[in-house]
Amino acid sequence: MATCPIPTAPELDGANSEGVVSLTAVVPEALLTSMRGFIERHPNWDQYRLVQAALAGFLVQNGLQDRAVTRYYLANLFPTQTSFQEPNNC
């Protein structure tokens, strides 16, 4: 069985210099309707923040031990806590 290397974010199609990748997903209508309803009731959230929070939460809750992912997870849980934001590289 051959294995293929998993590319890092900048090597993926659509990645920019900050390591951000655009995703397209097909989701059940019930999830999309629920997501839209949540965003309408919580104007400080948008579809990008919601998907990032869901993905980071899933990964952290399922045992991934990656400091950057944990930071995204905590930053979305506690958005007013600046200590969970990405550090400045000064």
FIDREN-228726 format. One line per 2 residues: number of its first residue (from 1); their letters; for each residue x, y, z of N, C-alpha, C, O, CB. Coordinates in nm, 3 decimals. Glycine has a CB too. Layout:
<rs>
NUM	a	X/Y/Z/X/Y/Z/X/Y/Z/X/Y/Z/X/Y/Z ~ ...
</rs>
This chain:
<rs>
1	ma	0.084/-0.117/0.000/0.000/0.000/0.000/0.089/0.124/0.000/0.177/0.138/0.085/-0.096/0.000/0.121 ~ 0.066/0.211/-0.094/0.143/0.335/-0.104/0.082/0.442/-0.015/-0.040/0.449/0.002/0.150/0.384/-0.250
3	tc	0.167/0.524/0.039/0.118/0.636/0.118/0.154/0.765/0.048/0.258/0.774/-0.018/0.175/0.633/0.262 ~ 0.070/0.862/0.062/0.094/0.993/0.002/0.116/1.094/0.113/0.046/1.090/0.215/-0.024/1.036/-0.089
5	pi	0.210/1.183/0.097/0.231/1.284/0.200/0.111/1.377/0.208/0.048/1.409/0.107/0.359/1.365/0.172 ~ 0.079/1.420/0.328/-0.029/1.516/0.348/0.032/1.654/0.334/0.122/1.690/0.409/-0.098/1.498/0.488
7	pt	-0.016/1.733/0.237/0.043/1.865/0.215/0.011/1.961/0.329/-0.095/1.951/0.392/-0.005/1.923/0.083 ~ 0.102/2.052/0.353/0.074/2.157/0.450/-0.014/2.261/0.384/-0.024/2.264/0.261/0.204/2.221/0.505
9	ap	-0.077/2.346/0.462/-0.175/2.441/0.410/-0.123/2.523/0.291/-0.195/2.534/0.192/-0.218/2.533/0.519 ~ -0.003/2.582/0.295/0.040/2.662/0.180/0.055/2.582/0.051/0.053/2.641/-0.057/0.171/2.727/0.211
11	el	0.070/2.450/0.060/0.085/2.370/-0.060/-0.049/2.330/-0.120/-0.052/2.284/-0.235/0.166/2.246/-0.029 ~ -0.159/2.345/-0.047/-0.289/2.307/-0.097/-0.340/2.405/-0.201/-0.305/2.523/-0.198/-0.388/2.296/0.018
13	dg	-0.422/2.356/-0.292/-0.484/2.444/-0.391/-0.568/2.548/-0.318/-0.643/2.515/-0.226/-0.571/2.364/-0.492 ~ -0.557/2.673/-0.359/-0.638/2.779/-0.301/-0.582/2.839/-0.174/-0.644/2.930/-0.118/-0.773/2.728/-0.274
15	an	-0.469/2.794/-0.127/-0.412/2.849/-0.005/-0.346/2.982/-0.033/-0.291/3.003/-0.141/-0.311/2.751/0.057 ~ -0.353/3.071/0.063/-0.283/3.198/0.048/-0.159/3.198/0.135/-0.128/3.097/0.198/-0.375/3.317/0.083
17	se	-0.088/3.308/0.139/0.038/3.315/0.212/0.021/3.302/0.362/0.119/3.278/0.433/0.108/3.443/0.180 ~ -0.101/3.318/0.412/-0.125/3.307/0.556/-0.165/3.165/0.596/-0.195/3.140/0.713/-0.233/3.405/0.599
19	gv	-0.167/3.072/0.501/-0.204/2.935/0.533/-0.354/2.915/0.546/-0.398/2.822/0.612/-0.137/2.893/0.660 ~ -0.433/3.001/0.484/-0.578/2.989/0.488/-0.624/2.921/0.359/-0.582/2.958/0.250/-0.646/3.129/0.505
21	vs	-0.710/2.822/0.375/-0.759/2.745/0.261/-0.910/2.762/0.251/-0.980/2.759/0.352/-0.720/2.596/0.274 ~ -0.958/2.779/0.131/-1.102/2.789/0.108/-1.159/2.649/0.091/-1.102/2.567/0.019/-1.133/2.877/-0.017
23	lt	-1.271/2.621/0.157/-1.336/2.491/0.149/-1.474/2.505/0.086/-1.541/2.607/0.103/-1.346/2.425/0.288 ~ -1.515/2.404/0.015/-1.651/2.393/-0.035/-1.707/2.263/0.020/-1.641/2.159/0.012/-1.657/2.398/-0.193
25	av	-1.827/2.269/0.076/-1.884/2.148/0.136/-2.031/2.136/0.099/-2.102/2.235/0.087/-1.867/2.150/0.288 ~ -2.074/2.014/0.083/-2.215/1.984/0.064/-2.266/1.941/0.200/-2.216/1.846/0.259/-2.239/1.873/-0.048
27	vp	-2.368/2.012/0.250/-2.423/1.980/0.381/-2.573/1.956/0.370/-2.638/2.010/0.280/-2.394/2.093/0.483 ~ -2.627/1.876/0.459/-2.772/1.856/0.458/-2.845/1.988/0.483/-2.796/2.076/0.554/-2.813/1.750/0.564
29	ea	-2.962/2.000/0.422/-3.039/2.123/0.433/-3.069/2.158/0.578/-3.071/2.276/0.614/-3.169/2.111/0.356 ~ -3.093/2.058/0.662/-3.123/2.085/0.803/-3.006/2.156/0.872/-3.027/2.247/0.952/-3.155/1.953/0.877
31	ll	-2.882/2.116/0.839/-2.765/2.182/0.898/-2.753/2.325/0.848/-2.725/2.416/0.925/-2.637/2.104/0.867 ~ -2.774/2.345/0.719/-2.764/2.479/0.661/-2.871/2.571/0.721/-2.841/2.686/0.756/-2.779/2.472/0.508
33	ts	-2.993/2.522/0.733/-3.101/2.601/0.793/-3.069/2.636/0.937/-3.090/2.750/0.980/-3.234/2.525/0.786 ~ -3.019/2.541/1.012/-2.982/2.565/1.152/-2.868/2.665/1.162/-2.869/2.753/1.248/-2.943/2.434/1.221
35	mr	-2.770/2.653/1.074/-2.657/2.746/1.074/-2.706/2.887/1.045/-2.666/2.982/1.113/-2.551/2.703/0.970 ~ -2.790/2.903/0.944/-2.843/3.036/0.911/-2.921/3.094/1.028/-2.907/3.213/1.060/-2.933/3.029/0.786
37	gf	-3.004/3.012/1.092/-3.081/3.059/1.207/-2.991/3.104/1.322/-3.017/3.206/1.385/-3.175/2.950/1.256 ~ -2.887/3.026/1.348/-2.793/3.062/1.454/-2.726/3.195/1.424/-2.715/3.281/1.512/-2.686/2.953/1.472
39	ie	-2.681/3.214/1.300/-2.612/3.337/1.261/-2.706/3.457/1.270/-2.665/3.566/1.310/-2.555/3.324/1.118 ~ -2.832/3.437/1.233/-2.930/3.547/1.244/-2.952/3.587/1.390/-2.970/3.705/1.419/-3.063/3.506/1.181
41	rh	-2.952/3.491/1.481/-2.973/3.519/1.624/-2.847/3.569/1.694/-2.855/3.628/1.802/-3.023/3.395/1.694 ~ -2.732/3.545/1.634/-2.603/3.583/1.693/-2.523/3.663/1.591/-2.438/3.606/1.521/-2.524/3.457/1.740
43	pn	-2.547/3.793/1.582/-2.484/3.873/1.477/-2.332/3.883/1.486/-2.267/3.924/1.390/-2.541/4.011/1.479 ~ -2.275/3.848/1.599/-2.129/3.850/1.610/-2.064/3.725/1.549/-1.942/3.714/1.546/-2.087/3.863/1.757
45	wd	-2.146/3.633/1.500/-2.097/3.513/1.432/-2.125/3.524/1.283/-2.222/3.589/1.243/-2.163/3.386/1.490 ~ -2.041/3.462/1.202/-2.068/3.449/1.059/-2.037/3.304/1.022/-1.991/3.226/1.105/-1.982/3.551/0.973
47	qy	-2.063/3.269/0.896/-2.046/3.130/0.855/-1.902/3.083/0.869/-1.877/2.965/0.896/-2.091/3.111/0.711 ~ -1.808/3.173/0.852/-1.666/3.135/0.861/-1.627/3.103/1.004/-1.562/3.002/1.031/-1.577/3.248/0.806
49	rl	-1.668/3.190/1.096/-1.637/3.166/1.237/-1.705/3.039/1.285/-1.646/2.961/1.360/-1.679/3.286/1.323 ~ -1.830/3.018/1.245/-1.905/2.900/1.288/-1.838/2.771/1.240/-1.822/2.677/1.318/-2.048/2.907/1.236
51	vq	-1.799/2.766/1.114/-1.735/2.645/1.061/-1.598/2.625/1.125/-1.562/2.512/1.158/-1.721/2.654/0.907 ~ -1.521/2.732/1.144/-1.391/2.719/1.211/-1.408/2.668/1.353/-1.333/2.581/1.397/-1.317/2.854/1.212
53	aa	-1.507/2.721/1.425/-1.531/2.677/1.563/-1.573/2.531/1.566/-1.527/2.454/1.651/-1.639/2.765/1.630 ~ -1.661/2.492/1.474/-1.708/2.353/1.471/-1.593/2.257/1.439/-1.580/2.153/1.503/-1.819/2.337/1.368
55	la	-1.512/2.292/1.341/-1.400/2.205/1.303/-1.296/2.197/1.414/-1.250/2.088/1.448/-1.335/2.257/1.174 ~ -1.260/2.311/1.471/-1.162/2.310/1.580/-1.217/2.234/1.700/-1.145/2.156/1.763/-1.125/2.454/1.621
57	gf	-1.345/2.256/1.732/-1.407/2.185/1.845/-1.407/2.035/1.824/-1.375/1.959/1.916/-1.549/2.233/1.866 ~ -1.443/1.991/1.705/-1.444/1.848/1.674/-1.304/1.789/1.691/-1.289/1.683/1.754/-1.494/1.825/1.531
59	lv	-1.204/1.856/1.637/-1.067/1.803/1.644/-1.016/1.797/1.788/-0.958/1.697/1.829/-0.974/1.889/1.560 ~ -1.038/1.903/1.864/-0.992/1.907/2.003/-1.065/1.802/2.087/-1.003/1.730/2.166/-1.013/2.047/2.064
61	qn	-1.197/1.793/2.070/-1.275/1.698/2.149/-1.246/1.553/2.112/-1.280/1.462/2.188/-1.422/1.725/2.131 ~ -1.185/1.531/1.997/-1.151/1.396/1.955/-1.002/1.366/1.968/-0.949/1.276/1.902/-1.195/1.373/1.812
63	gl	-0.935/1.442/2.051/-0.800/1.407/2.091/-0.686/1.473/2.017/-0.571/1.444/2.048/-0.785/1.268/2.077 ~ -0.712/1.562/1.921/-0.600/1.628/1.853/-0.528/1.718/1.952/-0.591/1.796/2.023/-0.650/1.709/1.730
65	qd	-0.398/1.706/1.956/-0.318/1.788/2.046/-0.227/1.878/1.963/-0.110/1.849/1.942/-0.234/1.700/2.144 ~ -0.285/1.987/1.918/-0.214/2.084/1.837/-0.242/2.221/1.896/-0.358/2.263/1.904/-0.257/2.076/1.686
67	ra	-0.139/2.289/1.937/-0.154/2.416/2.006/-0.231/2.519/1.924/-0.315/2.591/1.979/-0.019/2.470/2.042 ~ -0.205/2.528/1.795/-0.272/2.626/1.709/-0.422/2.596/1.699/-0.503/2.688/1.705/-0.209/2.628/1.569
69	vt	-0.459/2.469/1.683/-0.599/2.431/1.675/-0.669/2.457/1.808/-0.781/2.507/1.811/-0.613/2.282/1.634 ~ -0.604/2.423/1.918/-0.660/2.450/2.050/-0.682/2.599/2.070/-0.782/2.640/2.130/-0.569/2.395/2.160
71	ry	-0.591/2.680/2.020/-0.605/2.826/2.031/-0.729/2.873/1.956/-0.804/2.956/2.008/-0.479/2.897/1.976 ~ -0.753/2.822/1.834/-0.874/2.858/1.760/-0.999/2.815/1.837/-1.096/2.890/1.846/-0.873/2.792/1.620
73	yl	-0.995/2.696/1.892/-1.108/2.643/1.969/-1.140/2.734/2.087/-1.255/2.774/2.107/-1.078/2.500/2.017 ~ -1.039/2.767/2.166/-1.061/2.851/2.284/-1.098/2.994/2.246/-1.179/3.057/2.314/-0.936/2.852/2.371
75	an	-1.039/3.046/2.139/-1.071/3.182/2.095/-1.218/3.193/2.055/-1.279/3.298/2.076/-0.981/3.223/1.978 ~ -1.275/3.089/1.999/-1.416/3.092/1.963/-1.507/3.071/2.082/-1.618/3.123/2.085/-1.445/2.988/1.858
77	lf	-1.462/2.995/2.180/-1.541/2.977/2.302/-1.541/3.103/2.387/-1.642/3.138/2.448/-1.487/2.860/2.383 ~ -1.428/3.171/2.391/-1.410/3.289/2.476/-1.358/3.405/2.391/-1.241/3.442/2.403/-1.314/3.260/2.594
79	pt	-1.443/3.463/2.305/-1.395/3.564/2.210/-1.343/3.693/2.273/-1.267/3.766/2.209/-1.505/3.599/2.117 ~ -1.380/3.722/2.397/-1.331/3.845/2.460/-1.196/3.827/2.527/-1.135/3.925/2.570/-1.431/3.895/2.562
81	qt	-1.149/3.705/2.538/-1.020/3.676/2.599/-0.909/3.690/2.495/-0.891/3.602/2.411/-1.018/3.535/2.661 ~ -0.836/3.798/2.501/-0.730/3.820/2.403/-0.614/3.723/2.419/-0.533/3.708/2.327/-0.680/3.962/2.414
83	sf	-0.604/3.657/2.533/-0.494/3.563/2.553/-0.504/3.441/2.462/-0.405/3.370/2.443/-0.490/3.518/2.698 ~ -0.622/3.415/2.404/-0.638/3.301/2.314/-0.619/3.340/2.167/-0.621/3.253/2.080/-0.775/3.240/2.332
85	qe	-0.600/3.467/2.140/-0.579/3.512/2.003/-0.439/3.472/1.959/-0.354/3.441/2.043/-0.600/3.665/1.990 ~ -0.415/3.473/1.830/-0.283/3.440/1.780/-0.181/3.541/1.831/-0.206/3.661/1.829/-0.282/3.435/1.625
87	pn	-0.068/3.492/1.877/0.034/3.585/1.929/0.094/3.671/1.818/0.106/3.627/1.704/0.145/3.507/2.001 ~ 0.132/3.792/1.853/0.205/3.877/1.760/0.349/3.828/1.754/0.409/3.800/1.858/0.199/4.027/1.802
89	nc	0.402/3.817/1.638/0.539/3.769/1.622/0.635/3.887/1.622/0.707/3.908/1.524/0.554/3.686/1.493 ~ 0.636/3.963/1.730/0.723/4.079/1.740/0.854/4.043/1.806/0.940/4.129/1.823/0.655/4.191/1.817
</rs>
